[in-house]
């Protein structure tokens, strides 16, 4: 429960920071007429929706297994991550559309000073919040929080990029730099969306664990080479933060039920010491 409350609190922090930054960017965008500022406000708007989705998903995913959901509610975080990825694609499309219109119909940037300050403040705030989200996401193995952190991390780069574009406009007077910077922002967002969507989608179709994690399992099982005759049919998957590990071992027929029980307990303990948040199923085959 403490772990769940911690995830919910940092998700709420993301909602609060995004709400404040949207207000600042909209005001700066209206005052300056900058499409890159407007594009950042759109991006932050998508981030706010994503933060709300993350907030709801970490609350639901923390619910224990029940009769209807015997494997728990962990995959809600993957659905959340996929939804966030799709939202970023939408944001990128809107930004590119607005940039093209601005290139075809250029307009002079009215006020760059306040816009530059807002972008720098936005970047600093997002650095602090995204670091907090990443820290908790890694410690709690939360895909929803990691997805939210990636949103904000991209905001850091795009905010600095927009600020740089506005500084160049201030000193050169070349207004077309504004939609060009906005388009670059959109390309960075598309890259983030693809990465997020891929990471969220794979567990939904029960893709196996990473090569490193499966290598750890095989390495641990080598420790029991003298006690088991064979280790085979390894199957792995992940649901939320829980890793499901399923495999067969062949043992001597002479082992008693007590011996087998103790052997399984030792194997499970060895796996739990090396790989966190696991659910192990071991099938016994006799020689």
Residue pairs with C-beta under 8 A, 6 or more apart in sequence:
1 62
3 62
3 140
4 58
4 59
4 62
6 136
6 140
7 58
7 62
7 136
7 140
7 142
7 144
7 145
8 55
8 58
8 59
8 62
10 132
10 133
10 136
10 145
11 51
11 54
11 55
11 58
11 144
11 145
11 148
12 55
13 129
13 132
13 133
14 47
14 51
14 54
14 55
14 129
14 133
14 148
14 152
15 48
15 51
15 52
15 55
17 125
17 126
17 129
17 152
18 44
18 47
18 48
18 51
19 48
20 125
21 44
21 122
21 125
21 126
21 155
22 41
22 44
22 45
22 48
24 118
24 121
24 122
25 37
25 38
25 40
25 41
25 44
25 118
25 122
26 41
27 118
28 34
28 37
28 114
28 115
28 118
28 119
29 37
29 38
29 40
29 41
29 115
31 110
31 111
31 114
31 115
32 109
32 110
32 111
32 112
32 114
32 115
32 166
33 107
33 108
33 109
33 110
33 111
34 109
34 112
34 115
34 162
34 166
34 178
35 98
35 99
35 102
35 178
35 179
35 182
36 162
36 165
36 166
36 178
36 179
36 181
36 182
36 185
37 115
37 118
37 119
37 162
37 166
38 98
39 94
39 95
39 98
39 99
39 162
39 182
39 185
39 186
40 119
40 122
40 155
40 158
40 159
40 162
40 185
42 91
42 94
42 95
42 98
43 91
43 95
43 154
43 155
43 158
43 185
43 189
44 122
44 155
45 91
46 87
46 88
46 90
46 91
46 151
47 148
47 151
47 152
47 155
49 87
50 83
50 84
50 87
50 88
50 147
50 148
50 151
51 148
51 151
53 80
53 83
53 84
53 144
54 80
54 84
54 144
54 145
54 147
54 148
56 80
57 76
57 77
57 79
57 80
57 144
58 77
58 142
58 144
58 145
60 73
60 76
61 72
61 73
61 74
61 75
61 76
61 77
61 142
61 144
61 240
61 241
62 73
63 69
63 72
63 73
64 72
65 71
65 72
65 73
71 239
71 242
71 244
72 239
72 240
72 242
73 240
74 239
74 240
74 241
74 242
75 203
75 204
75 239
75 240
76 240
77 142
77 143
77 144
77 240
77 241
78 143
78 200
78 201
78 203
78 204
78 239
78 240
79 200
79 204
80 143
80 144
80 147
80 200
81 143
81 144
81 146
81 147
81 196
81 197
81 199
81 200
82 196
82 197
82 200
82 201
82 204
84 147
84 148
84 151
84 196
84 200
85 147
85 193
85 194
85 196
85 197
85 200
86 193
86 197
88 151
88 189
88 190
88 192
88 193
88 196
89 190
89 193
89 197
91 186
91 189
92 186
92 187
92 189
92 190
92 193
93 186
95 182
95 183
95 185
95 186
95 189
96 183
96 186
98 179
98 182
99 179
99 180
99 182
99 183
99 186
100 179
102 178
102 179
102 182
103 176
103 179
103 180
106 175
106 176
106 179
107 175
108 175
109 115
109 166
109 169
109 175
109 178
112 166
112 167
112 169
112 170
113 170
115 162
115 166
116 163
116 166
116 167
116 170
119 159
119 160
119 162
119 163
119 166
120 159
120 160
120 163
122 155
122 159
123 155
123 156
123 159
123 160
123 163
126 152
126 153
126 155
126 156
126 159
127 156
129 152
130 149
130 150
130 152
130 153
130 155
130 156
133 145
133 146
133 148
133 149
133 152
134 146
134 149
134 153
136 142
136 145
137 143
137 145
137 146
137 148
137 149
138 146
140 241
141 241
141 276
141 277
142 241
143 199
143 200
143 203
143 240
143 241
146 199
147 196
147 199
147 200
150 192
150 195
150 196
151 192
154 188
154 189
154 192
157 188
158 185
158 188
158 189
161 181
161 184
161 185
161 188
162 181
162 182
162 185
164 181
165 177
165 178
165 180
165 181
166 178
168 174
168 177
169 175
169 177
169 178
203 237
203 238
203 239
206 237
207 237
207 238
208 214
208 235
208 236
208 237
209 236
209 237
209 238
209 243
209 245
213 236
213 243
213 275
214 234
214 236
216 274
216 275
217 234
217 236
217 245
217 247
217 271
217 275
218 231
218 234
220 267
220 270
220 271
220 274
221 228
221 231
221 247
221 249
221 267
223 270
224 231
224 249
224 263
224 266
224 267
227 251
227 263
228 249
228 250
228 251
228 263
229 249
229 250
229 251
229 252
229 287
230 248
230 249
230 250
230 285
231 247
231 248
231 249
231 250
232 247
232 248
232 249
232 250
233 246
233 247
233 248
233 283
234 245
234 246
234 247
235 245
235 246
235 247
236 243
236 244
236 245
236 246
237 243
237 244
238 244
241 277
242 277
242 278
242 279
243 275
243 277
243 278
243 279
244 278
244 279
244 281
245 271
245 275
245 278
245 279
245 280
245 281
246 280
246 281
246 283
247 281
247 282
247 283
248 282
248 283
248 284
248 285
249 267
249 282
249 283
249 284
249 285
250 285
250 286
250 287
251 260
251 263
251 284
251 285
251 286
251 287
252 286
252 287
253 286
253 287
255 263
260 284
264 282
264 284
267 280
267 282
268 280
268 282
271 278
271 280
272 278
272 280
